[in-house]
Amino acid sequence: MKNMTLNMIGYSVIASFALFLTACGGGGGGSNEIPQPAQIELVENQPVMVEKGWTLEKTSEPTEVQVETDLTTGQTQVILVSGSAVLKPTE
């Protein structure tokens, strides 16, 4: 009787551990990609780094933005000067 109870406890522990690994993503095979936001709303005087494939869309008139590209690194940033605009990924 004791062996049967110990076996049942052992099976419960193994089943619980397997369930824990599955729930925590222990199975592996996941993607390392960072999800992209649907859009980024620009805030005045707050620089935003722009990635390749993003488009700038103004959401009010008049809107003025400043675009700066570092020729050494190739990084581009957008700064909203006035009005309102969003950055959207190109699909």
C-alpha positions as CSV (number, residue, x, y, z in Angstrom):
1,M,0.0,0.0,0.0
2,K,2.8,2.4,0.9
3,N,4.6,1.7,-2.5
4,M,1.4,2.4,-4.4
5,T,0.9,5.8,-2.5
6,L,4.6,6.7,-3.2
7,N,4.2,5.8,-6.9
8,M,1.0,8.0,-7.1
9,I,2.9,10.9,-5.5
10,G,5.8,10.4,-7.8
11,Y,3.6,10.5,-10.9
12,S,1.8,13.6,-9.6
13,V,5.2,15.4,-9.1
14,I,6.3,14.4,-12.6
15,A,3.0,15.5,-14.2
16,S,3.1,18.8,-12.2
17,F,6.7,19.5,-13.3
18,A,5.9,18.8,-17.0
19,L,2.9,21.1,-16.8
20,F,5.0,23.8,-15.1
21,L,7.6,23.6,-17.9
22,T,4.9,23.8,-20.6
23,A,3.3,26.8,-18.9
24,C,6.6,28.6,-18.4
25,G,7.7,28.1,-22.0
26,G,10.2,25.5,-21.1
27,G,9.5,23.7,-24.3
28,G,11.8,26.1,-26.3
29,G,11.4,26.8,-29.9
30,G,10.1,30.3,-29.2
31,S,10.8,33.3,-31.4
32,N,13.3,35.9,-30.3
33,E,11.7,38.7,-32.4
34,I,10.6,41.8,-30.5
35,P,7.0,42.7,-31.4
36,Q,6.6,46.0,-33.3
37,P,4.1,48.5,-32.0
38,A,1.2,49.3,-34.4
39,Q,2.2,53.0,-34.3
40,I,4.3,55.4,-32.3
41,E,2.7,58.8,-31.5
42,L,5.3,61.5,-31.6
43,V,5.6,64.0,-28.7
44,E,6.9,67.5,-29.2
45,N,10.7,67.8,-28.7
46,Q,11.1,64.1,-27.9
47,P,13.5,62.4,-30.5
48,V,12.4,59.0,-31.7
49,M,14.8,56.6,-33.5
50,V,13.4,55.5,-36.8
51,E,13.9,52.1,-38.2
52,K,13.9,51.1,-41.9
53,G,10.4,50.5,-43.1
54,W,8.6,53.1,-41.0
55,T,6.6,55.9,-42.5
56,L,5.7,59.3,-41.0
57,E,2.1,60.4,-41.1
58,K,0.9,63.8,-39.9
59,T,-2.4,63.7,-38.0
60,S,-3.1,67.4,-37.9
61,E,-2.4,70.6,-39.9
62,P,0.0,72.3,-39.6
63,T,2.7,69.8,-38.5
64,E,6.4,70.4,-38.6
65,V,9.0,67.7,-38.0
66,Q,12.8,67.6,-38.0
67,V,14.6,64.6,-39.4
68,E,18.3,64.0,-38.5
69,T,20.5,61.3,-39.9
70,D,23.9,60.5,-38.4
71,L,26.1,59.9,-41.5
72,T,28.6,57.8,-39.4
73,T,26.2,55.3,-37.9
74,G,23.3,55.7,-40.4
75,Q,20.8,56.1,-37.6
76,T,17.9,58.5,-38.2
77,Q,15.8,60.2,-35.6
78,V,12.6,62.3,-36.0
79,I,11.7,65.2,-33.7
80,L,8.2,66.7,-33.7
81,V,8.5,70.5,-33.7
82,S,4.8,71.3,-33.8
83,G,1.4,69.7,-34.6
84,S,0.9,66.0,-34.3
85,A,2.2,63.0,-36.2
86,V,2.7,59.2,-35.9
87,L,5.2,56.7,-37.1
88,K,3.8,53.5,-38.6
89,P,5.5,50.4,-39.9
90,T,5.2,49.9,-43.6
91,E,3.5,46.6,-44.4
